[in-house]
Amino acid sequence: MTIKISQNFDSGAIDVVSATSAGAIDLNLRKDSHADIHQWFHFRLQGARGQACTMRFLNAGQATYPAGYEDYQAVASYDSENWFRVPTSFDGQVMTISHTPELDSVYYAYFEPYSWERHLRLLGEVAEHPLARVSDLGSTVDGRDMNMVTIGNPQAEKKIWVIARQHPGESMAEWFVEGLIDSLLDDANPIARKLLQRAVFHIVPNMNPDGSIRGNLRTNAAGANLNREWMTPSLESSPEVLCVKNKIHETGVDMFFDIHGDEALPYNFVAGNEMLENFTPAQAAHQKAFIERYKQASPDFQDKFGYAASKYKSDMLTLASKYVGHHFGCLALTLEMPFKENADLPDPAVGWNGARSAALGAAMLQPILLSLD
């Protein structure tokens, strides 16, 4: 077989410069479909079984977040189900993957993808559960469905909102939500059963279906960064935020979690609302207590490393958790997971991956339960 590289599939993204032999494959990161953002990659290599492949990403130094490639290992899979880390280096300009495939076909990606097919299968499985319902909120720019999962009694005392994947390339966020949903619907889980006596969960597993399928890191089909649209979303550029925001105002919210991934930091952490002018001592105590409880629930979660409060300034109310925290006065957090590895509990074979993201999602139920009051 001759060397072939393809990317015309769900979340595929790469530009091929040259692929004359396995040892000399030159690539470029492809930009988001309607924005000048270069970071995500996902492609298939065929015809290199048993050959030492050298894949050079020539424009990695000009990526949107070049620090994301420092101390980073790309992921690979033969079946798009089981992903593992492969040797990767970055000299500040060029990122190089060095790998000898064992089979004729292998996939490489920035992080373990979460496919649209899996998304639809998750919704179908949820809809069959007697405690859950899947609702349509509207349509994306490309006309895809915006679905919300509701688990529990909509008239429950407490309303818990979870949204994920505003930035579509942060696929760990939907893995997180899958783990959270599976635990909530587990009849043998006492924490879930206790939670659902008092709370209803409204969950949007994928805020950005178009960007996910197009292979974008950060934007939707109109080139909008959805996590900068919460003050003035529009049908033209950010219908995804508009329909979810309207639903939040309709239901109300007592806790809000926006699930993301961070390119550079090898840790799991949250960004809170302490920079908001109307942030009260009661909110500060609630936020601090939740963080401490999450640390106790999962050793994968920590608060030593994260974002400084000064990271968000004039545009902070355009972000989902800041908007919700400001307008509803509730606990509202952005949770970040690594593309790289959790430096506190490293696993060289897989790094931080989908399964570990799902486990962190499941672990969130305990601090939510303990924070209801």
N, C-alpha and C positions, 0 to 999 in steps of 0.2 A: 504493500500500500504506500502511496505517496502521502506526504504530510498535508493535512487539511485542518484548518481552524475555522470554526463556525460559531455564530452567536445569534442566529435567527430563531430564538425560542424564548419562553417565559423568563424574563429578567436578564436575558443575554445582553452583553455589552463589551465590545472590544474593537479596536481598529488594528488590522494587520498591516504592518509595514513590509515585512519580508519573512518568508517561511520556506526557504529553499532546502533546509536540512534540520534535523532534530537539534543539532548543536548550535544552530544559529537562527533562532526565532526572535524577530524584533516586533514589538507591539507598541501601541499607544493606548493609554486610557481614553475611552470615548466619553465625551461630555454628555450631561443630561440632555434629554431630547429637545428642550426649549430653554436651556440655561447654560451659562458658561461655568459648569461645575464638573470637575474631573476627579473621580475617586473610585466608584464602584466598577468592578469587572466580573464577568462570568462568561466563560466560553468553553467550547469542546475541542479537544485535540484528538485527531485520529491518525493512525498510521505510524506510531512511534513506539510500538511495543518493544520493550527490552533495550531501547536506545536512551542514552544519557541526554536528556533534553535541557537546553539552556534557553529560557524565555526571558527576554529583557524588555522591561517597560520603560521606553526611552524618555517619556515625559513625566515620570513619577515625581521628579523634583519640582514640577510645576503644578502638581495636584492641588486641589482646594485645601487639603489638610496633609501636607507632606510628612508631618510628624506622625501621622497614622501608620507610616511604613517603617518607622524606626522600631527595632526589636519586634518585628511582626513576621508571622509565618502564614502564608496563604493556605487555603483549604482545597482539597481535591477529593474526588469521588469517582468510582467506576459505574455506579448505579443511580446517582443523584439521591440516594437515601442515606448511605453511610459515608460520612465525611471525615477526613483526617488531615493533619497539618503536614506540609512539605517544606523542605529547606528553602528559605527566602532571605535575601540580603538586600540592603539599600545603602548606597554610598552618598546619599544626599541629592543625587541627580537621577540615577538609574536604579530601578528595582529589578532584581533577578531571581527567578524561580529556577531551581535546579532539581530535576526529578526524573527518574527512570520509570516510565509506566510499565506495569505488569501486563496490561491488556491493550487491545488495539484502540479502545475509546476511553477517554478520561476527561472529566470536567474539572475546571479550576474556577474558584470564586473568591471574592473578598471576604465573604462570610457565608456560612451555611444558608442557602436560600430557603425561603418559605414560599412555596408555589401557590399560584392562584387556584390550581386544582385542589390542593390541600385545604386552602381557605374555604372553598365551596363544600368540601367534604366535612370540614369542621362544622359549618353552619347546618348541614343536613343532619349530622349526628345530634347536634344540640336541639334542633327543632323536634326531634322524636322524644325528648325527655319531658315528662309531665310538669316539671317545675320551670321549664324554660320556653321562651318564645323568640322567634327571629322576626324582626320587623324591618320593613323598607323605609328608609328616611329620605331617599331622593336618588339622584344620579350624579356621576362624576362628569368631568369635562368631556371625556370620551364616551359617555353614556353607560358606564358600568354601574352596577347596583351599589348603593351605600346601605349596608345592613347593620342593624344593632341587635345584640343578644341581650335579652332581659331574663334574669334568673331570680325567681322569688316572686312574692306578691307585690305588684306595682304600688299598692296602697300601704306598704310597710312603713314603719316609723322612720327609718334611715335610708337615704338614697346614696348609693356608692357608684361613682362613675369611673370607668377605666377606658382610656383610648390608647391606641397603639399605632405605630408606623406612620405618623405624619410625615416622617422622612423615610421614603420607601426602601432605601438601601439598608436601613437599620432593621434587618429581618429578624434579629434576635428578639425584637419587641413582640412580634406575633407568636414566636415560640413561647415567650413569657406568658402571653395571654392564653395560649392553648393549655399550658400547665395550670393556670389559675382556674380556667373553666372546668377542666377535668376534675380538679379537686372540689370545686363547688358542687358538681353534679355527682360526686361520689357518695352514695347513700351510707357508706360505712365510715365517712369522715366526720367525726363529732364536732370539729371546729366549724365545718361547713354547715352542718345541721343547726348548730347553735346560732351561727350568723344569720341564717335564712329565717329564723324565728323573728328577727327584728329588722332585717335589712333586705333591700332589693338591689341587685346589681344591674347596671346598664353598661354594656361593654361594646365598644366598636373595635373589632379585632384588626381591621385594616382601614385607616383613614385615607389612604392614598393608593387605591387599586391601580389607577392608570400608571403612576410612577413605578409601582412595583413591577408591572408587566413590561413596561418600556425599558427597564434596567437603569432607572435613575437612582442617584443617591439621595437627593434632597428635595426634589420638586415634583409637581404634578404635570399634567399634559399641557397646561398653560404656562409653565415655567414659574409657578408660584411656590414659594416656600410656605407651606401651610401653617407652620408654627410662627409665622409673622403676620397672620391674616385675621387674628381673633377680634380686633377692634372693628374692622370694616370689611368683612368677607362679602363676596359678590357672586352672583350666578355665573358671571363670565369667567372670572379667574380662580375662584375658590369656592365652588358650590359645596364641596365636601365639608368645609368648616361651617358654612352657612347652615346647612341642614342639621349638623350636630349641635351647633351653638343654640339654634332655635329649640331643639329638643331638650337641652339642658335647662333652658329657661322655663320650658313647659313643665318638666318634672321636679325641678329643684335639685339641689346637691348638698350632701353633708360631708362627703370626702371625694376627692378627685385625684386621679393618678394618670399622668401622661407618660407612656413608656417609650424609651429611646435607646440609642447606642452611641457611645463616644469613641471616636477614632483613635485618640491619643492615649487616654488614661487606662491603664490595665486594672481597673477596679470597678466594683458595683457601688453606686452611691446615689443620693438624691440631691436635687437642688430645690431649696425651699423658697419662702416668700418673705424672708426677713428684711429685704430691701424695700418693701412696699410701705408707703407713708402711713397707711391705715392699719398696719400690722400690729395687733394688740398683744399685750402680755399673755392673755389667755391663748391666743393663736400660737405664740412662741412656745408656751408650755406644751400645748397639744402636739406641735411639730416635733419638739425635742423628745417627748414621750414615745411617739410613734417610731422615731429613728432608733431609740434604745430598744424598743420591743422587737423591731425588725432584726437588729443585730443579734438579739437572743434567739430569734427564730431560725436564722440562717448564718452560719459562719462565712458564707460567700458575700455577705453584705457588710459594709463598713462605712465609717464617716470621717476617717482621718484624711483621706484624699478626696477632692471634689472641686467644685467651682467656687470661687470667691463671690461674695454677694455683689461686688462691684462689677461683675461680668455683665450685668443687665442694667441699662441706664434708661435713656429716653424712650426706647422702643419696648420696654419690658411688658407693658399691658397688651402688646400684640401677641405675646406668647400665651399658650393655652393655660398653663397652671397659674401664671401671674394674673391673667384676666379673670379666671374663675375665683382664685383666692381673694382678689380685690373686690369683685362684685358680690360674692356670696359670703365672704368672711369665714370660709371653711378651711379645713386642712386641704391643701392643694400642692402636690409635689410632682416634679419631673424626675423620673427614675432613669438612670443611665447605666448601661452595661457595656463591657468592652468588646471591640472587634478582635482584640489580641488575645489576652489571657487574663485570668484573675491572678494577679501576682501574689495574693495571699495564699491561694490554694492551687498552684499550677498543675496542669496535666499536659505534659509534653506531646502526647499522642494526638489529642483533639483540641487542646486549648479551651477557651470558652466556646461553647457550642450550643446547639438548639436544645439538647436534653438538659443541660445545666441551666439554661435560661428558663425552661419550663419548670424546673425544680424551684428556682427562685420565685417564679410566679405563684406556685403552690404555697410556698412559705409565707407569702404576703397575707394570707388569710388570718394567720394568728395575730399579727399586730393590728390588723383591721378590727378583729373581734375585741381585742383588749382596749382599743381606742374608741369604741362606740360611744362611751360616756364622756 
